[in-house]
Amino acid sequence: MMPAIHPVAGGFCGSARTRDFFIYDEEIAYIVPAKMMAATVSDPPADGAGAAQEVPAQLETPYSIPQHLKLWRDLAAQGPQTAQ
């Protein structure tokens, strides 16, 4: 089981990835989302991750951690892909 969230707490204004993007509160923009992510793994699920225990072994990734990282680095090196 892998917790997955994209926390956004605020502390910024403007549009992301543009020149008008500005961080005005670093605590809220950086620290609060990091705490939110840490909270997803700091406490074990109340039922001992019962639902995760039911996931069949064949659904597990065939990649080792180094293979997985290489895959993502290779994809990132290709740059953005455009739809055809």
N, CA, C and O atoms as CSV, one atom per row, in Angstrom:
chain,resi,resn,atom,element,x,y,z
A,1,MET,N,N,0.852,-1.172,0.000
A,1,MET,CA,C,0.000,0.000,0.000
A,1,MET,C,C,0.896,1.234,0.000
A,1,MET,O,O,1.857,1.308,0.766
A,2,MET,N,N,0.585,2.188,-0.849
A,2,MET,CA,C,1.364,3.412,-0.904
A,2,MET,C,C,0.417,4.603,-0.828
A,2,MET,O,O,-0.414,4.801,-1.713
A,3,PRO,N,N,0.548,5.401,0.244
A,3,PRO,CA,C,-0.279,6.611,0.306
A,3,PRO,C,C,0.113,7.560,-0.826
A,3,PRO,O,O,1.294,7.710,-1.138
A,4,ALA,N,N,-0.852,8.178,-1.415
A,4,ALA,CA,C,-0.571,9.107,-2.503
A,4,ALA,C,C,-1.498,10.310,-2.387
A,4,ALA,O,O,-2.719,10.185,-2.492
A,5,ILE,N,N,-0.902,11.467,-2.170
A,5,ILE,CA,C,-1.664,12.714,-2.114
A,5,ILE,C,C,-0.848,13.802,-2.787
A,5,ILE,O,O,0.362,13.656,-2.966
A,6,HIS,N,N,-1.483,14.856,-3.149
A,6,HIS,CA,C,-0.819,16.044,-3.672
A,6,HIS,C,C,-1.303,17.203,-2.809
A,6,HIS,O,O,-2.261,17.892,-3.160
A,7,PRO,N,N,-0.626,17.415,-1.667
A,7,PRO,CA,C,-1.114,18.428,-0.736
A,7,PRO,C,C,-0.808,19.854,-1.196
A,7,PRO,O,O,0.300,20.154,-1.639
A,8,VAL,N,N,-1.794,20.708,-1.084
A,8,VAL,CA,C,-1.633,22.128,-1.342
A,8,VAL,C,C,-2.303,22.852,-0.183
A,8,VAL,O,O,-3.499,22.685,0.058
A,9,ALA,N,N,-1.535,23.645,0.524
A,9,ALA,CA,C,-2.078,24.324,1.692
A,9,ALA,C,C,-2.210,25.831,1.492
A,9,ALA,O,O,-2.876,26.494,2.287
A,10,GLY,N,N,-1.611,26.368,0.485
A,10,GLY,CA,C,-1.663,27.811,0.269
A,10,GLY,C,C,-0.299,28.439,0.500
A,10,GLY,O,O,0.731,27.777,0.371
A,11,GLY,N,N,-0.298,29.717,0.840
A,11,GLY,CA,C,0.949,30.424,1.068
A,11,GLY,C,C,1.571,30.968,-0.203
A,11,GLY,O,O,2.712,31.429,-0.201
A,12,PHE,N,N,0.822,30.912,-1.278
A,12,PHE,CA,C,1.326,31.419,-2.551
A,12,PHE,C,C,0.198,32.124,-3.289
A,12,PHE,O,O,-0.974,31.981,-2.942
A,13,CYS,N,N,0.566,32.884,-4.307
A,13,CYS,CA,C,-0.431,33.519,-5.161
A,13,CYS,C,C,0.075,33.464,-6.593
A,13,CYS,O,O,1.251,33.190,-6.832
A,14,GLY,N,N,-0.797,33.720,-7.527
A,14,GLY,CA,C,-0.447,33.652,-8.937
A,14,GLY,C,C,-0.681,32.269,-9.496
A,14,GLY,O,O,-1.090,31.355,-8.780
A,15,SER,N,N,-0.423,32.125,-10.762
A,15,SER,CA,C,-0.604,30.843,-11.445
A,15,SER,C,C,0.685,30.038,-11.405
A,15,SER,O,O,1.770,30.574,-11.631
A,16,ALA,N,N,0.560,28.746,-11.115
A,16,ALA,CA,C,1.732,27.876,-11.056
A,16,ALA,C,C,2.481,27.889,-12.387
A,16,ALA,O,O,1.881,27.961,-13.459
A,17,ARG,N,N,3.779,27.821,-12.291
A,17,ARG,CA,C,4.684,27.768,-13.454
A,17,ARG,C,C,4.580,28.991,-14.361
A,17,ARG,O,O,4.779,28.894,-15.572
A,18,THR,N,N,4.271,30.127,-13.775
A,18,THR,CA,C,4.255,31.377,-14.540
A,18,THR,C,C,5.080,32.418,-13.803
A,18,THR,O,O,5.479,32.207,-12.658
A,19,ARG,N,N,5.329,33.524,-14.452
A,19,ARG,CA,C,6.132,34.590,-13.850
A,19,ARG,C,C,5.440,35.270,-12.676
A,19,ARG,O,O,6.104,35.861,-11.825
A,20,ASP,N,N,4.104,35.190,-12.621
A,20,ASP,CA,C,3.405,35.870,-11.539
A,20,ASP,C,C,3.248,35.000,-10.287
A,20,ASP,O,O,2.629,35.432,-9.315
A,21,PHE,N,N,3.802,33.778,-10.297
A,21,PHE,CA,C,3.737,32.903,-9.133
A,21,PHE,C,C,4.655,33.457,-8.050
A,21,PHE,O,O,5.803,33.805,-8.325
A,22,PHE,N,N,4.149,33.541,-6.813
A,22,PHE,CA,C,4.922,34.127,-5.722
A,22,PHE,C,C,4.588,33.423,-4.410
A,22,PHE,O,O,3.417,33.249,-4.073
A,23,ILE,N,N,5.627,33.016,-3.669
A,23,ILE,CA,C,5.456,32.426,-2.338
A,23,ILE,C,C,5.487,33.571,-1.339
A,23,ILE,O,O,6.487,34.282,-1.241
A,24,TYR,N,N,4.400,33.756,-0.598
A,24,TYR,CA,C,4.383,34.826,0.404
A,24,TYR,C,C,4.431,34.296,1.832
A,24,TYR,O,O,4.665,35.064,2.764
A,25,ASP,N,N,4.212,32.987,2.020
A,25,ASP,CA,C,4.311,32.393,3.356
A,25,ASP,C,C,4.962,31.030,3.212
A,25,ASP,O,O,4.299,30.048,2.880
A,26,GLU,N,N,6.281,30.973,3.467
A,26,GLU,CA,C,7.025,29.739,3.260
A,26,GLU,C,C,6.562,28.613,4.183
A,26,GLU,O,O,6.565,27.451,3.777
A,27,GLU,N,N,6.172,28.929,5.399
A,27,GLU,CA,C,5.682,27.908,6.339
A,27,GLU,C,C,4.469,27.185,5.753
A,27,GLU,O,O,4.411,25.955,5.741
A,28,ILE,N,N,3.515,27.958,5.273
A,28,ILE,CA,C,2.298,27.359,4.721
A,28,ILE,C,C,2.578,26.684,3.373
A,28,ILE,O,O,2.015,25.627,3.084
A,29,ALA,N,N,3.425,27.273,2.562
A,29,ALA,CA,C,3.683,26.739,1.223
A,29,ALA,C,C,4.548,25.484,1.233
A,29,ALA,O,O,4.341,24.595,0.406
A,30,TYR,N,N,5.516,25.388,2.153
A,30,TYR,CA,C,6.449,24.269,2.145
A,30,TYR,C,C,6.251,23.294,3.308
A,30,TYR,O,O,6.172,22.083,3.102
A,31,ILE,N,N,6.172,23.823,4.518
A,31,ILE,CA,C,6.172,22.975,5.713
A,31,ILE,C,C,4.838,22.260,5.911
A,31,ILE,O,O,4.817,21.058,6.180
A,32,VAL,N,N,3.735,22.975,5.784
A,32,VAL,CA,C,2.428,22.359,6.003
A,32,VAL,C,C,2.183,21.201,5.022
A,32,VAL,O,O,1.761,20.132,5.465
A,33,PRO,N,N,2.427,21.361,3.710
A,33,PRO,CA,C,2.237,20.206,2.821
A,33,PRO,C,C,3.164,19.032,3.162
A,33,PRO,O,O,2.766,17.874,3.033
A,34,ALA,N,N,4.391,19.323,3.593
A,34,ALA,CA,C,5.311,18.241,3.989
A,34,ALA,C,C,4.759,17.491,5.195
A,34,ALA,O,O,4.847,16.265,5.260
A,35,LYS,N,N,4.191,18.224,6.150
A,35,LYS,CA,C,3.581,17.579,7.313
A,35,LYS,C,C,2.370,16.748,6.896
A,35,LYS,O,O,2.138,15.669,7.442
A,36,MET,N,N,1.604,17.243,5.938
A,36,MET,CA,C,0.443,16.502,5.455
A,36,MET,C,C,0.884,15.175,4.840
A,36,MET,O,O,0.266,14.138,5.081
A,37,MET,N,N,1.957,15.212,4.043
A,37,MET,CA,C,2.455,13.988,3.428
A,37,MET,C,C,2.997,13.031,4.485
A,37,MET,O,O,2.753,11.826,4.420
A,38,ALA,N,N,3.731,13.565,5.457
A,38,ALA,CA,C,4.281,12.718,6.520
A,38,ALA,C,C,3.167,12.051,7.313
A,38,ALA,O,O,3.317,10.913,7.759
A,39,ALA,N,N,2.068,12.740,7.488
A,39,ALA,CA,C,0.950,12.184,8.253
A,39,ALA,C,C,0.327,10.977,7.561
A,39,ALA,O,O,-0.318,10.160,8.217
A,40,THR,N,N,0.506,10.853,6.262
A,40,THR,CA,C,-0.077,9.706,5.556
A,40,THR,C,C,0.644,8.409,5.881
A,40,THR,O,O,0.096,7.327,5.668
A,41,VAL,N,N,1.864,8.501,6.394
A,41,VAL,CA,C,2.630,7.290,6.711
A,41,VAL,C,C,3.010,7.183,8.175
A,41,VAL,O,O,3.537,6.154,8.596
A,42,SER,N,N,2.758,8.208,8.955
A,42,SER,CA,C,3.208,8.193,10.349
A,42,SER,C,C,2.367,7.286,11.227
A,42,SER,O,O,2.874,6.755,12.215
A,43,ASP,N,N,1.103,7.093,10.900
A,43,ASP,CA,C,0.217,6.244,11.691
A,43,ASP,C,C,-0.237,5.062,10.845
A,43,ASP,O,O,-0.731,5.249,9.733
A,44,PRO,N,N,-0.073,3.844,11.365
A,44,PRO,CA,C,-0.552,2.695,10.590
A,44,PRO,C,C,-2.076,2.700,10.524
A,44,PRO,O,O,-2.733,3.207,11.433
A,45,PRO,N,N,-2.638,2.148,9.470
A,45,PRO,CA,C,-4.098,2.070,9.385
A,45,PRO,C,C,-4.670,1.310,10.581
A,45,PRO,O,O,-4.038,0.388,11.096
A,46,ALA,N,N,-5.852,1.695,11.012
A,46,ALA,CA,C,-6.473,1.104,12.195
A,46,ALA,C,C,-6.689,-0.394,12.050
A,46,ALA,O,O,-6.630,-1.123,13.040
A,47,ASP,N,N,-6.940,-0.867,10.826
A,47,ASP,CA,C,-7.221,-2.286,10.639
A,47,ASP,C,C,-5.987,-3.083,10.223
A,47,ASP,O,O,-6.110,-4.198,9.716
A,48,GLY,N,N,-4.799,-2.515,10.435
A,48,GLY,CA,C,-3.581,-3.227,10.045
A,48,GLY,C,C,-3.413,-3.320,8.543
A,48,GLY,O,O,-2.781,-4.252,8.045
A,49,ALA,N,N,-3.969,-2.368,7.817
A,49,ALA,CA,C,-3.891,-2.325,6.348
A,49,ALA,C,C,-4.557,-3.547,5.730
A,49,ALA,O,O,-4.056,-4.129,4.767
A,50,GLY,N,N,-5.685,-3.920,6.297
A,50,GLY,CA,C,-6.406,-5.105,5.836
A,50,GLY,C,C,-6.683,-5.115,4.352
A,50,GLY,O,O,-6.465,-6.131,3.693
A,51,ALA,N,N,-7.163,-3.999,3.803
A,51,ALA,CA,C,-7.473,-3.952,2.372
A,51,ALA,C,C,-6.209,-4.129,1.535
A,51,ALA,O,O,-6.237,-4.775,0.487
A,52,ALA,N,N,-5.114,-3.559,1.994
A,52,ALA,CA,C,-3.858,-3.685,1.246
A,52,ALA,C,C,-3.355,-5.116,1.256
A,52,ALA,O,O,-2.704,-5.548,0.304
A,53,GLN,N,N,-3.643,-5.857,2.313
A,53,GLN,CA,C,-3.217,-7.248,2.406
A,53,GLN,C,C,-3.920,-8.123,1.377
A,53,GLN,O,O,-3.442,-9.210,1.054
A,54,GLU,N,N,-5.057,-7.652,0.860
A,54,GLU,CA,C,-5.833,-8.432,-0.091
A,54,GLU,C,C,-5.395,-8.238,-1.542
A,54,GLU,O,O,-5.894,-8.927,-2.432
A,55,VAL,N,N,-4.473,-7.314,-1.791
A,55,VAL,CA,C,-4.016,-7.059,-3.160
A,55,VAL,C,C,-3.209,-8.270,-3.638
A,55,VAL,O,O,-2.246,-8.665,-2.981
A,56,PRO,N,N,-3.585,-8.850,-4.753
A,56,PRO,CA,C,-2.863,-10.027,-5.252
A,56,PRO,C,C,-1.397,-9.707,-5.553
A,56,PRO,O,O,-1.063,-8.605,-5.988
A,57,ALA,N,N,-0.555,-10.672,-5.319
A,57,ALA,CA,C,0.885,-10.495,-5.540
A,57,ALA,C,C,1.198,-10.144,-6.987
A,57,ALA,O,O,2.169,-9.433,-7.245
A,58,GLN,N,N,0.394,-10.631,-7.947
A,58,GLN,CA,C,0.688,-10.346,-9.349
A,58,GLN,C,C,0.518,-8.873,-9.705
A,58,GLN,O,O,0.976,-8.443,-10.764
A,59,LEU,N,N,-0.127,-8.096,-8.847
A,59,LEU,CA,C,-0.278,-6.665,-9.115
A,59,LEU,C,C,0.931,-5.861,-8.658
A,59,LEU,O,O,1.030,-4.669,-8.946
A,60,GLU,N,N,1.841,-6.501,-7.955
A,60,GLU,CA,C,3.026,-5.795,-7.497
A,60,GLU,C,C,3.919,-5.475,-8.687
A,60,GLU,O,O,3.951,-6.209,-9.674
A,61,THR,N,N,4.641,-4.371,-8.576
A,61,THR,CA,C,5.499,-3.935,-9.672
A,61,THR,C,C,6.623,-4.936,-9.924
A,61,THR,O,O,7.208,-5.460,-8.976
A,62,PRO,N,N,6.925,-5.201,-11.176
A,62,PRO,CA,C,8.035,-6.103,-11.484
A,62,PRO,C,C,9.389,-5.405,-11.402
A,62,PRO,O,O,10.427,-6.034,-11.605
A,63,TYR,N,N,9.381,-4.109,-11.105
A,63,TYR,CA,C,10.610,-3.335,-11.086
A,63,TYR,C,C,11.215,-3.271,-9.694
A,63,TYR,O,O,10.504,-3.181,-8.693
A,64,SER,N,N,12.551,-3.320,-9.648
A,64,SER,CA,C,13.250,-3.038,-8.401
A,64,SER,C,C,13.266,-1.515,-8.246
A,64,SER,O,O,12.923,-0.792,-9.181
A,65,ILE,N,N,13.656,-1.038,-7.088
A,65,ILE,CA,C,13.715,0.413,-6.890
A,65,ILE,C,C,14.663,1.068,-7.893
A,65,ILE,O,O,14.278,2.069,-8.497
A,66,PRO,N,N,15.884,0.562,-8.106
A,66,PRO,CA,C,16.755,1.195,-9.117
A,66,PRO,C,C,16.152,1.166,-10.522
A,66,PRO,O,O,16.306,2.126,-11.278
A,67,GLN,N,N,15.464,0.069,-10.883
A,67,GLN,CA,C,14.834,-0.004,-12.209
A,67,GLN,C,C,13.709,1.015,-12.327
A,67,GLN,O,O,13.552,1.657,-13.366
A,68,HIS,N,N,12.931,1.161,-11.266
A,68,HIS,CA,C,11.832,2.120,-11.264
A,68,HIS,C,C,12.365,3.546,-11.412
A,68,HIS,O,O,11.834,4.332,-12.198
A,69,LEU,N,N,13.412,3.876,-10.657
A,69,LEU,CA,C,13.998,5.217,-10.754
A,69,LEU,C,C,14.562,5.473,-12.141
A,69,LEU,O,O,14.418,6.574,-12.673
A,70,LYS,N,N,15.204,4.472,-12.734
A,70,LYS,CA,C,15.725,4.639,-14.091
A,70,LYS,C,C,14.599,4.897,-15.081
A,70,LYS,O,O,14.714,5.759,-15.953
A,71,LEU,N,N,13.503,4.145,-14.942
A,71,LEU,CA,C,12.347,4.352,-15.819
A,71,LEU,C,C,11.874,5.800,-15.768
A,71,LEU,O,O,11.681,6.426,-16.810
A,72,TRP,N,N,11.686,6.334,-14.566
A,72,TRP,CA,C,11.190,7.701,-14.431
A,72,TRP,C,C,12.205,8.737,-14.882
A,72,TRP,O,O,11.833,9.766,-15.447
A,73,ARG,N,N,13.490,8.475,-14.638
A,73,ARG,CA,C,14.521,9.423,-15.109
A,73,ARG,C,C,14.576,9.437,-16.634
A,73,ARG,O,O,14.741,10.489,-17.250
A,74,ASP,N,N,14.438,8.263,-17.229
A,74,ASP,CA,C,14.416,8.193,-18.693
A,74,ASP,C,C,13.211,8.936,-19.265
A,74,ASP,O,O,13.333,9.659,-20.254
A,75,LEU,N,N,12.051,8.755,-18.640
A,75,LEU,CA,C,10.853,9.474,-19.090
A,75,LEU,C,C,11.027,10.977,-18.939
A,75,LEU,O,O,10.646,11.740,-19.827
A,76,ALA,N,N,11.602,11.409,-17.818
A,76,ALA,CA,C,11.811,12.841,-17.588
A,76,ALA,C,C,12.800,13.417,-18.592
A,76,ALA,O,O,12.647,14.560,-19.022
A,77,ALA,N,N,13.802,12.650,-18.967
A,77,ALA,CA,C,14.808,13.120,-19.914
A,77,ALA,C,C,14.222,13.331,-21.308
A,77,ALA,O,O,14.755,14.117,-22.092
A,78,GLN,N,N,13.124,12.631,-21.624
A,78,GLN,CA,C,12.480,12.778,-22.928
A,78,GLN,C,C,11.749,14.106,-23.052
A,78,GLN,O,O,11.448,14.554,-24.158
A,79,GLY,N,N,11.461,14.737,-21.917
A,79,GLY,CA,C,10.752,16.006,-21.942
A,79,GLY,C,C,9.271,15.796,-22.144
A,79,GLY,O,O,8.806,14.662,-22.260
A,80,PRO,N,N,8.525,16.893,-22.187
A,80,PRO,CA,C,7.073,16.786,-22.352
A,80,PRO,C,C,6.701,16.149,-23.673
A,80,PRO,O,O,7.305,16.433,-24.708
A,81,GLN,N,N,5.710,15.295,-23.629
A,81,GLN,CA,C,5.218,14.654,-24.846
A,81,GLN,C,C,3.964,15.402,-25.311
A,81,GLN,O,O,3.138,15.804,-24.492
A,82,THR,N,N,3.832,15.580,-26.586
A,82,THR,CA,C,2.644,16.259,-27.117
A,82,THR,C,C,1.706,15.235,-27.709
A,82,THR,O,O,2.143,14.241,-28.290
A,83,ALA,N,N,0.418,15.476,-27.562
A,83,ALA,CA,C,-0.592,14.568,-28.114
A,83,ALA,C,C,-0.633,14.738,-29.627
A,83,ALA,O,O,-0.463,15.843,-30.142
A,84,GLN,N,N,-0.854,13.655,-30.319
A,84,GLN,CA,C,-0.887,13.713,-31.786
A,84,GLN,C,C,-2.291,13.526,-32.285
A,84,GLN,O,O,-2.524,13.543,-33.494
